Amino acid sequence: MDRLTSMAVFVKAVELGSFIAAAAALDLSGPMVGKHVQCLEDRLGTRLLNRTTRRQSLTEFGKTYYEHCRAVLMEVEAVDALAADQVSEPRGSLRVTMPVHFGRRCVAPILLNLARRYSALNLDLSFNDRFVDLAEGNYDLAIRTGELEDRAGIISRLVARQQMVVCASPSYLDAYGKPKQTEDLNYHQALVYHRSGGVAPWLFPRSDLPAIRIAPPHRLRFDDLDAIADAAVAAMGIAWLPYWLVRDRIDAGALKLLLPREQSFLYDCSVLWLHTPHMPRKVRVAIDVLAATLPQLMSAPSP
């Protein structure tokens, strides 16, 4: 007899209290239930149940064996569920938290296409620039940009790198000239991002050398990236922004890329999720599609 089947019959007989009840639940005959239990006892060389015409009880070893059988059967069910999930259509609610601008412009359109493809998938999207506790918020995924802190129980995957570009409007360049190298930025008015602490420098990597750090003069500061891009279009100064944010403005001619031969600084974009023994297919599919699609939005065209 199949050992796993015999274990399942044994567990059912213990839980229901009799061979007759187990036979009815499993659509077997009473004698067949007895044969399965006897098969296990013969294999193990010891009794599992003390049986009389009126009652049955587990032996000391039977108690231990029963607990192990339950654990084995639960693990088998989990593996079967995992296999079924891997080949099934993603379904259920997918809760994702993400930065406001990056989420709206880059992440949300990708996830909406995913929902369009899989009709059984529901989306619950949250746009927030602060770090959200995945467990407390009951989120499946979090999208984060920049450096990540090590947090226990959280897994991360780098899915893209945001290319930073320097840009200005044609009218600004007509009025103030076009910088030809990074040092020239020190003679232009900058539009800078500022939310907490000091204003971060503009970074320009160098191979095998520390990045060049430029802190251009400025009189306009913003805590909103879109507002910086709008101010750049309005000829108020030069901006250092993610390419995905200004791509449409550049394509429309409202902004011009500057210093195209300078190496661009790259900000990491990562997907985070809680460590679990089994990752649902909806989560795996979402991570994979973000990793496949986001990089296409991040890089400026080669000069």
Steps between C-alpha positions, in 0.01 A plus 500: 500500500602861445661622822373859469143377446529269800626792712200711391261217591669454838476874581132506401426195718668667797324832449154347452544242774414181311569301186131518405491879512826522304365255241190713448700820471748349252247291307677177595383179667571447868730203430699710250565763766624224724731370227659844456569530873627142514732572208658787692537292815664216306742745335586665832510176700285640782136569584353845440151440640361295784169370366207325666147437377385818677783751478845581366787696649846602385803326638783720631686461172171542313459849650843607374447338161160667463649848553773434245248363250289815536807716436597296194150516353477876559832548325382289206186712474710818508725371222198401290350845554831661399514296180140587416565868572803511272300392196178683581396851399601768752196580710392676814589843636852635441581784742794720401643815658725730297643854480251753366657626176695188412195289577262704287732539202678165489366229731122546480478478116690170509274355770188623320611313189550193720143536634374541145671173407375303803132562573512313833768735637388794717727799570518707817761772435626750758711806409714624787857632519561387858615149585201281579522193723409208272362284778307776674348622175434147376675578171621233259766725345673833559683694230796705625766718336848579629695316768316251720541434869548141612176385658443157650252282317492714184625382161595746227573473129664769288273539197628820333738793534374856444724712281537860619530764226573872488251703298380854428257674268611635160413856608715470814793378289452783252515750785778354714697267277549125499733331753759285325643321804392431857706788642301745288192424712654715773423806284131421451190524715387156616155374590557269794308238694476557872283317749696443823856577595733675258477514123662190352778559245468401136714193438698407190679163525855441382649161420719382789478846660262664746201667337520871424270688741355823369305740721392768248367833624125514546226724629206269428444183701215248469379192681323373186681362193222588257512861620874509424435373147227761449733776622768379259251518212422855614870593451563554871821297509676169437370178659649162592215250479418135426472445126160328532357820651610733217492260204170635362613861541825421319317319219270803463797739481409684821828389660845421363739238632831650613843343548398184311855365502531517876445174682158506667439421862270202550251464785399145587137398474410194707198284576460385861285228652473306823687172521252212479540127434276528196476801266155525337497501122343847490806637684753311290338610174490865613869500599604338173301741281640802687855368458441443129328833425632773733858512358356604162363818662811597693775570244546804281592441133870485418647821360 
